[in-house]
């Protein structure tokens, strides 16, 4: 941006009435992008300006799922406080907790669990977050999930 402050530019655009929920061809909204790029201050600005915290992109990913995948627990808290659900499923049936487990994002998982994430939610393939943590070698994540009552997909009642 030629040395300009992206936050100041975003604030200016918001003041000028830009649609903070405008999506690109992939269904990605500015809130998704700000989280994906690790810009929590921009995410907060967008939420305060009315960004839809439940908006899903074309793959069915909501901002909470993007934050869980990226391992941004403070952003997850911000989104939950703004009304974002933690048990939403994307097109393959993954929840934000699946996304955190897949990436080994322990702190993100802890925030999701504290917010009511279902530890034994199964995706379309029948895998729970614990399955994904084990499959990808995330031992610390598996311990957190087991302590919360997590079970493997075949063991879920």
C-alpha positions as CSV (number, residue, x, y, z in Angstrom):
1,X,0.0,0.0,0.0
2,X,2.9,2.3,-0.6
3,X,3.7,2.8,3.1
4,X,0.1,3.5,4.0
5,X,-1.4,2.0,7.1
6,X,-3.8,-0.9,6.1
7,X,-5.8,-0.3,9.3
8,X,-6.2,3.4,8.5
9,X,-7.2,2.5,4.9
10,X,-9.8,0.0,6.1
11,X,-11.2,2.4,8.6
12,X,-11.5,5.0,5.9
13,X,-13.3,2.6,3.5
14,X,-15.7,1.6,6.3
15,X,-16.4,5.3,7.0
16,X,-17.1,5.7,3.3
17,X,-19.7,3.0,3.4
18,X,-17.9,0.0,1.8
19,X,-19.8,-3.3,2.2
20,X,-17.8,-5.2,4.8
21,X,-19.6,-8.4,3.8
22,X,-18.8,-8.2,0.1
23,X,-17.4,-11.6,-1.1
24,X,-15.1,-12.6,-3.9
25,X,-15.7,-15.4,-6.4
26,X,-14.6,-18.0,-3.7
27,X,-17.1,-16.6,-1.2
28,X,-14.3,-15.1,0.9
29,X,-15.4,-12.0,2.8
30,X,-13.0,-9.4,4.2
31,X,-13.4,-11.0,7.7
32,X,-12.2,-14.3,6.4
33,X,-9.2,-12.7,4.7
34,X,-8.2,-10.6,7.8
35,X,-8.2,-13.8,9.9
36,X,-6.4,-15.8,7.3
37,X,-3.7,-13.2,7.1
38,X,-3.3,-13.1,10.9
39,X,-4.6,-9.5,11.4
40,X,-6.8,-9.7,14.5
41,X,-7.0,-5.9,14.8
42,X,-8.5,-5.7,11.3
43,X,-10.9,-8.6,12.2
44,X,-12.1,-6.6,15.2
45,X,-12.6,-3.5,13.2
46,X,-14.6,-5.4,10.6
47,X,-16.8,-7.0,13.3
48,X,-17.4,-3.6,14.9
49,X,-18.4,-2.4,11.4
50,X,-21.0,-5.2,11.1
51,X,-19.2,-8.0,9.4
52,X,-21.2,-11.2,9.4
53,X,-19.4,-13.5,11.9
54,X,-21.4,-16.5,10.5
55,X,-20.7,-16.0,6.8
56,X,-19.5,-19.1,5.1
57,X,-17.2,-19.1,2.0
58,X,-17.9,-21.5,-0.9
59,X,-16.2,-24.4,1.0
60,X,-18.5,-23.8,3.9
61,X,-15.8,-22.3,6.2
62,X,-16.9,-19.6,8.6
63,X,-14.6,-17.1,10.2
64,X,-14.4,-19.3,13.4
65,X,-13.1,-22.2,11.2
66,X,-10.5,-20.0,9.6
67,X,-9.4,-18.7,13.1
68,X,-9.2,-22.3,14.4
69,X,-7.2,-23.5,11.4
70,X,-4.8,-20.6,11.8
71,X,-4.5,-21.1,15.6
72,X,-5.8,-17.6,16.7
73,X,-7.5,-18.2,20.0
74,X,-8.0,-14.5,20.7
75,X,-9.8,-14.1,17.4
76,X,-12.0,-17.1,18.2
77,X,-13.0,-15.4,21.5
78,X,-13.8,-12.2,19.7
79,X,-16.0,-14.1,17.1
80,X,-17.8,-16.1,19.8
81,X,-18.5,-12.9,21.8
82,X,-20.0,-11.5,18.6
83,X,-22.3,-14.5,18.2
84,X,-20.4,-16.9,16.0
85,X,-21.3,-20.5,16.4
86,X,-18.6,-23.0,17.3
87,X,-20.3,-26.2,16.1
88,X,-20.9,-25.3,12.4
89,X,-19.8,-27.9,9.8
90,X,-18.1,-27.1,6.5
91,X,-18.7,-29.0,3.2
92,X,-16.7,-32.0,4.4
93,X,-18.4,-32.0,7.8
94,X,-15.4,-30.5,9.7
95,X,-16.2,-28.2,12.7
96,X,-13.8,-25.6,14.0
97,X,-12.6,-28.1,16.5
98,X,-11.7,-30.5,13.6
99,X,-9.7,-27.6,12.0
100,X,-7.8,-26.9,15.2
101,X,-7.1,-30.6,15.8
102,X,-5.9,-31.1,12.2
103,X,-3.3,-28.3,12.7
104,X,-2.4,-29.1,16.3
105,X,-3.7,-25.7,17.5
106,X,-4.1,-26.6,21.2
107,X,-4.9,-23.1,22.5
108,X,-7.5,-22.6,19.8
109,X,-9.1,-26.0,20.7
110,X,-9.2,-25.1,24.4
111,X,-11.0,-21.8,23.6
112,X,-13.5,-23.7,21.4
113,X,-14.1,-26.4,24.0
114,X,-14.7,-23.7,26.6
115,X,-17.2,-22.1,24.2
116,X,-19.2,-25.3,23.9
117,X,-17.6,-27.1,20.9
118,X,-18.7,-30.7,20.7
119,X,-15.6,-32.8,21.3
120,X,-17.0,-35.9,19.5
121,X,-18.6,-34.3,16.5
122,X,-17.9,-36.5,13.5
123,X,-17.2,-35.2,10.0
124,X,-18.6,-36.7,6.8
125,X,-15.9,-39.4,6.9
126,X,-16.9,-40.3,10.5
127,X,-13.7,-38.8,11.9
128,X,-13.8,-36.9,15.2
129,X,-11.3,-34.2,16.2
130,X,-9.4,-36.8,18.2
131,X,-9.0,-39.0,15.1
132,X,-7.5,-36.0,13.2
133,X,-5.1,-35.1,16.0
134,X,-3.9,-38.7,16.2
135,X,-3.6,-39.1,12.4
136,X,-1.4,-36.0,12.2
137,X,0.8,-36.7,15.2
138,X,-0.5,-34.0,17.4
139,X,0.0,-35.7,20.8
140,X,-0.6,-32.6,22.9
141,X,-3.8,-32.0,21.1
142,X,-5.0,-35.5,21.5
143,X,-4.4,-35.2,25.3
144,X,-6.5,-32.1,25.5
145,X,-9.3,-33.7,23.5
146,X,-9.2,-36.9,25.6
147,X,-9.3,-34.9,28.8
148,X,-12.5,-33.2,27.4
149,X,-14.0,-36.6,26.8
150,X,-12.9,-37.0,23.2
151,X,-13.2,-40.4,21.5
152,X,-12.1,-41.9,18.2
153,X,-14.7,-42.0,15.5
154,X,-15.4,-45.8,15.8
155,X,-15.7,-45.4,19.6
156,X,-18.3,-42.6,19.6
157,X,-21.7,-43.8,20.8
